């Protein structure tokens, strides 16, 4: 994996486009995250793989990261249990958290490879948050 693709978490979330990671080059974003209660000592985040799944915004260790590590795989889609309940979507905070994108992202990584996914993940995230759903066609930017 390249340095850039190492920023794609095992669950399919692209840490390289996460605000916690991006705060390294943006002091206003850093201040905003701190104002929202994220401790300054965990910012900027270096990405899931680089910090062994100890995401600054969750309590304890990430169970998904631990599962992938235990099974000796790189991404959840490589698991015989994929997709499992750790990847299940939820309407709770779907407007602010990227977690409903995991299965789509993982399928894209499996189909196209992590390099190609990393190139287009910003557009995928933008479509998720800003796209308008067209029934039968999916979200459109």
N, C-alpha and C positions, 0 to 999 in steps of 0.2 A: 504494500500500500504506500502511496505517496503521502507526504505530510498533509496535503489537503484531504485526501480520502480517509486518513486516520481520524478526521473530525466527524465522520459519519458513524453514529453510535450503532451498536449491534441491533437495536430495535428499529432503526431506520430514520431516527431523528437526525437532522444535519446540524450538529453543534456549531459548524462553521458559519452558519447564518443565524445563530441564536443571539439574542440581545446580551446575554451574560458573557458570551465569547466576544462579541463585537464591541463591548464596552472598553476593551483594551485600547482602542483608537478613538474613543469618543467620550470626553470628560463629562459632557452634558448627559449622555446616556448613563454613565457611571453614577452621577449624582442622582438621577431619576431612580435608578434601581435601588440605591441606598435609601432613598426617601420612601420606597415601597417596602422597606424592611429587610432587604437582602444585605447581610453583613458585609462590610467593606473588605474584611480579611479573606473572603472567598471570591472576590472579584479582582480581575476578570477571571472567568472560568477558562480552563485550558482544554475543555472538551472531555466527554465521557471516557473515552479510551485512555486519555492521558492522565486522568485522575482516578482510574480504577472504579468508575461508576459511582463516585461519591458526589453526585449532583448537588450543587449548593441550595437548590430549592426543594429538596426532599429530605425527610427525616431518615437518618441511617443510610444503609447501603441500598443501591438499586437492585431489587430482586431480579429484574430482567438481565442486568449486567452479570450478576452472580450466576444465573442459570446458564447463560451463554458460555461464561468462563468455565463452569463445571463440566459442560458438555464438550468443551474443546472446539467450538465452532466460532466463526467470525460474525455471522448475522443470524437472526432468528429464523429466516426463511430456510436455513440449512437444517433445521431441526425436524425430526419426524412428527413432532407435535404441533408444527406450524399450521395455522395460527392458533395460539393458545389464549387463555383468558387474560394473560398479561398484556396482550395487544388489542383486546376488545375495545371498540369505540364507546364513548360516553358523551351524552349531551352536556354533562356538567362542565362548565367553563370552556366549551368547544370554541367559543368566540375569541378566547385569549390564549389557549394552549394548543400546541400543534399535535397533540397525541392521537387525534383521530386520523392523522395522516400516516401513521406507522405502517399499516398493512399495504397501503398503496405504494409508499416509498420502498418497502422491502420487495414488493413484486417488481417495481421498476428496476431496483438494483439487480435482482435475479435475472431479469430479462436483458437489461442493457449494460450491466456492470457498474461498479461503484464510481469509476472515473466519469462516465457519461452522466450518471445520476448527479454527482457533485456539480457538474456543469449546469444542470437545469433545475437544481433544487430550489433556487431563489424564485424562479418562475412558478414552480409547483406551490410553494408557500404563498406567493402573491395571489395565485388563483384561488387557493383555499380561503384566504381571508377576505379577498376583494371580489372574487368571481360571483356571478349571478347564476343560480341553478336553472338550467333548462331541462325540464323533465324529459328523460329519454336520451339526452345528449350530454349530461354532466355539466359541471360549472364552466362558464365562459368568462374570460377576463374582460 
